[in-house]
Amino acid sequence: MRAVVLSTGDEVLLGEISESNGGFISRALVEVGIDVFARFIVEDDREKLIDIMKIALDNADMLIITGGLGPTDDDLTREAVASLLGVKLELREEARKWIDDFFKRLGRDVPPEAEKQLLFPEGAEIIPNELGTACGFFIERGGKVIAALSGVPWEAERMFNRYLLPRLSRGREIFLKRLHIIGLRETQAFRILKSLDLGDRVKVGICASLGSITIYLRGNEEYVSRAADLIREAFGEFLYGEDGKSLEEVVAELCWRAGTTISIAESCSGGLLGHRLTNVPGSSKYFKCGVVSYSNLSKAKLLGVPMKLIEQKGAVSAEVAEKMAEGVRTLGDSDIGIGITGIAGPTGGRPGKPVGTVYIALASEANTHIERNQFSGTREVIKYRTTQRALDLIRRFLLEVDPFGSEGNN
């Protein structure tokens, strides 16, 4: 089978809201053997919706729509589908239960506008929404399938996984594998990948994101598994995870396994590293202490960095990063201390220390490793790349591989 995924909404098209539904739906479809032909985003316009739906069904067997099922005038998915199929909208009382239950949990009366959400294209099967008011629907006509889901991401995901995905028939066997690489630039990873004989039965893709690279493999499971084994061997220590596992999750698992504890002192990253480390459930087992020492005074008072050193070397320096790491390790009574200081921009750069200069230090009982990075991008991007690099240094330390054996995709 071939599918098209369509997301609706002016706010989605204009980038006011990030479009995430199409991504998780496409991944899930591929994993059950349904080929995704295309993804579209369309504004709240009835005629444009119909035009795109025609294109979708001319090229695919299935159309999955998210959004446009709310109670307002600009929620047009029901009307557009009914018009496309040449059927009427009909009132379905069985959908009232889901709306009544939702507002009952909130302790509120059902607003009169919600009556619109009881309308469905004639002959459609209702897809319950257990987390909201916008029930979806499933309808087949002429060998084509149209499914409509709520546009709210957590509602759409529950509706899709619980009610739609189990009923979708498997097409040809397609297996999707994702391998995550860190510490190499995209061109370096591409050269390694190009040197491997992965065969012509596996579709290979490579995508660089902030501080990491993902290699995608699609095809028959046997051939994908063989290709993945070759990639694992070729990339070795640069491969940190698979199938969506985050770098912080990998670090957490390594800490749990080794019984290692961590404390961190951050300046330019503003607490983002601590946020990522504590986002992993069970982080209290390894995370001891986090300090955001933005001012020079806080570096001195909280971490014991000598003010004279800051005056001589500057707050953004290898020497200060070293003292920050060692100071927070002592403060948190932990096995590892991380110190981060840098210039996130867009101002503050100067000759010899431009915007994006970041020093990261890792202090252990044995010694302290310090490195200078030069990151590019916006303030937010530099902060994220800083934490990505710090996490990889922790990962490498725990794996007992050279922490300076990678470039960190600066």
Summary of the structure (lengths in Angstrom):
residues: 410
radius of gyration: 26.1
end to end distance: 40.9
largest distance: 79.2
contacts: 1407
relative contact order: 0.09
helix: 42%
strand: 25%
